[in-house]
């Protein structure tokens, strides 16, 4: 099964090697039909600390690592 690739914007880069990425999407309201903007927040690993606030990044899903 292929891994999902999603594109988002880095919104926080304060933690070492971790980035907060917001993925924007549009959803139609079930009753009124208005198009609403929704977001999904993911935390992504950045080993080299190269991304910063406002950068557009592509993240790929992976198996859980503990």
N, C-alpha and C positions, 0 to 999 in steps of 0.2 A: 504494500500500500504506500503510495507516495506521501511525502511529508508536506504539510501545508506551508506555503510561504505567504506572509502578510506584510504589508507596508504600513509603517506608522511614523510618528514624529517623536523624537526624544524630548521629554518634558522635564526630566530631572537627571542630573549627572553628579550629584554630590557624593554618593557612595562609591567606594573603590570597586572597580570592575563590574558594577551593576548599573543598568540604565532603566529608567521608567519610560515605557513607550506607550503612547496613546494611539489606538487604531480607530479612526472615524468611520462611521457607516450611517446610512440613511434608512429610516424605517417609516412605513406608512402607518398612521394611527388607525386602529381597527374599526373605530366607529365614525370618526370625522373625516378620515382620508387625508389629513394634513401630513406632509412629509416632515419628519422630525429628525434632528441630528442626534445620534447616540454615539457613545465611545466605549471602547474596551481598553482597560489598562493592563499591560503586561510588564513584567520585569525580565529583562534580558541580560545575559552575560556578555561583557565586553572585556576580553582578556588584556588587550593593549591600551585600554582607555583612550581610544581615538575618537569616539563620537561625543558630541556636546549638545547642549540645549538647542532646539530648533532644527537639528539635522534630521533628514528623512532617512530611515533605515529599513532594511528588509530583515525580518526575523523568521526563523524556521523552527517548527515544533520538533521536540526531541523526547526521548523516553525520560522519565523522572530519574534524577541522580541524587542519592542521599548519602 
